[in-house]
Amino acid sequence: MLFVGPAHDAGNWDVIKSLFSAGALNDDQRAMLLSGRSGAGRTSAGPVICACFGVGRTTICDAIAGGARSAADIGARLKAGTNCGSCIPELRRLIAETAIDALPQAAAAR
């Protein structure tokens, strides 16, 4: 498979592998495979960060962009980090990364 585009839009490899191993694809699965997007037009959830609930990086970053400012906020919105807790350090890293990325934009807006 060759995907061309931003790395954060790369397909979910586990989903793609399962489609290739399926005996036959329905129309929605075929469209998802060809477009790299789900049938509803949403992009991939990204690499799984929270294994307990299958929450991907893109979904978590979208929650952060939508105002989640702590691991508890993300847990309340997505359940990520609310079971075994092993993904909490990664959630905190993504929150910090987003805050750092937002600094130049905030300074430019002033």
C-alpha positions as CSV (number, residue, x, y, z in Angstrom):
1,M,0.0,0.0,0.0
2,L,1.1,3.5,-0.7
3,F,-0.6,6.4,1.0
4,V,0.3,9.9,-0.2
5,G,-0.5,12.8,2.2
6,P,0.2,14.1,5.6
7,A,1.5,11.5,8.1
8,H,-1.3,12.2,10.6
9,D,-3.9,11.2,7.9
10,A,-2.3,7.8,7.3
11,G,-4.7,4.9,7.4
12,N,-5.2,2.7,10.3
13,W,-3.0,-0.2,9.4
14,D,-4.9,-2.8,11.5
15,V,-8.1,-1.9,9.7
16,I,-6.4,-2.0,6.3
17,K,-4.8,-5.4,7.1
18,S,-8.1,-6.8,8.1
19,L,-9.7,-5.6,4.8
20,F,-7.0,-7.3,2.8
21,S,-7.5,-10.6,4.7
22,A,-11.3,-10.5,4.2
23,G,-12.7,-12.9,1.7
24,A,-14.9,-10.2,0.1
25,L,-15.5,-6.5,0.7
26,N,-18.8,-4.7,0.8
27,D,-19.2,-1.3,-0.9
28,D,-18.4,0.7,2.2
29,Q,-15.2,-1.3,3.0
30,R,-14.0,-0.9,-0.6
31,A,-14.6,2.8,-0.5
32,M,-12.8,3.1,2.8
33,L,-9.8,1.1,1.4
34,L,-9.6,3.2,-1.7
35,S,-10.1,6.6,-0.1
36,G,-8.3,6.0,3.2
37,R,-11.4,7.3,5.0
38,S,-14.4,5.6,6.6
39,G,-17.7,5.4,4.9
40,A,-18.9,8.4,6.9
41,G,-16.1,10.5,5.5
42,R,-14.1,10.7,8.7
43,T,-10.4,10.3,8.7
44,S,-8.6,7.5,10.5
45,A,-8.5,7.6,14.2
46,G,-4.8,7.3,13.9
47,P,-2.5,4.9,15.8
48,V,-4.1,3.5,18.9
49,I,-3.0,5.3,22.1
50,C,-5.5,3.8,24.5
51,A,-5.6,0.0,23.9
52,C,-8.3,-0.6,26.5
53,F,-10.9,1.4,24.5
54,G,-9.2,1.5,21.1
55,V,-8.9,5.3,21.0
56,G,-6.5,6.7,18.4
57,R,-4.1,9.6,18.3
58,T,-6.2,11.7,15.9
59,T,-9.3,11.3,18.0
60,I,-7.4,12.3,21.1
61,C,-5.8,15.3,19.4
62,D,-9.2,16.4,18.2
63,A,-10.5,16.3,21.8
64,I,-7.5,18.4,22.9
65,A,-8.1,20.9,20.1
66,G,-11.8,20.9,21.3
67,G,-10.8,22.0,24.8
68,A,-9.6,18.9,26.7
69,R,-6.7,20.2,28.8
70,S,-6.0,17.2,31.1
71,A,-5.9,13.4,31.0
72,A,-9.1,13.5,33.1
73,D,-10.8,15.7,30.4
74,I,-9.8,13.3,27.7
75,G,-11.1,10.4,29.9
76,A,-14.4,12.1,30.4
77,R,-14.8,12.6,26.6
78,L,-13.3,9.5,25.2
79,K,-12.8,7.0,28.1
80,A,-9.0,7.0,27.2
81,G,-6.9,6.6,30.3
82,T,-9.8,5.5,32.5
83,N,-9.1,1.8,32.7
84,C,-5.5,0.5,33.1
85,G,-3.9,4.0,32.9
86,S,-0.9,3.0,30.9
87,C,-1.7,5.6,28.2
88,I,-1.9,8.5,30.6
89,P,1.8,9.6,30.1
90,E,1.1,9.6,26.3
91,L,-2.1,11.7,26.8
92,R,-0.1,14.2,28.9
93,R,2.6,14.3,26.2
94,L,0.0,15.0,23.5
95,I,-1.6,17.8,25.7
96,A,1.8,19.4,26.2
97,E,2.7,19.1,22.5
98,T,-0.6,20.8,21.6
99,A,0.0,23.6,24.1
100,I,3.5,24.2,22.7
101,D,2.2,24.1,19.1
102,A,-0.4,26.7,20.1
103,L,2.1,29.2,21.5
104,P,3.3,30.6,18.2
105,Q,-0.3,31.0,17.0
106,A,-1.3,32.7,20.1
107,A,1.7,35.1,19.9
108,A,0.9,35.9,16.3
109,A,-2.7,36.7,17.2
110,R,-1.7,39.4,19.6
